[in-house]
């Protein structure tokens, strides 16, 4: 009570209250401005089986990125279980599609061109407020083809031709008889014997003084009439 009849009412002291702090989500990025999409980044783990299964839900104005470390030559397979539910792209370490078939697909299979950080980007289908999706992924190491070792070939020695001289057939040698010399008596020399010419018998020729009688010649005279 204060003199002059004035009553003072004590002012209550306010108790300070603690303002709760929000815990940041490690997989989300800060809220974008100017209607930019929300980007969520998640890391893929293929494990020892080299496969991974992902189920999720995406809303309009959102992008989900699944990242993994890939090596050059590895075979990547991505399969969208519900075709048409979302849009998929495979981005190389330079954040560009690996090839022409790695953009807005429902199934992709290809070889990683280089070693680095790869991204599987999930986007919603336009004019859909929300979509559910399921991804089946595989990452296989390149198959190293063994270098074929040359099969040793058995070398067959080539026989060296030898000159075979024909063997001579032994022939039985018949001894040539030595001629025995014989005493050759001299042949008697023939002597010419005078040939005896027989006397020519002379015909009785008529004496030269005798004239031979002429032999009458008979002629055929025609008969007289």
Buried (B, 14 or more C-beta within 10 A) or exposed (E): EEEEEEEEEEEEEEEEEEEEEEEEEEEEBEEEEEEEBBBBBBEBEBEEEBEBEBEBEBEEEBBBBBBBBBEEBBBBBBBBBEEEBBBBBBBBBEEEBBEEEBBEBBEBEBEBEEEEEBBBBBBBEEEEEEBEBBBBBBBEEEEEEEEEEEEEEEEEEEEEEEEEEEEEEEEEEEEEEEEEEEEEEEEEEEEEEEEEEEEEEEEEEEEEEEEEEEEEEEEEEEEEE
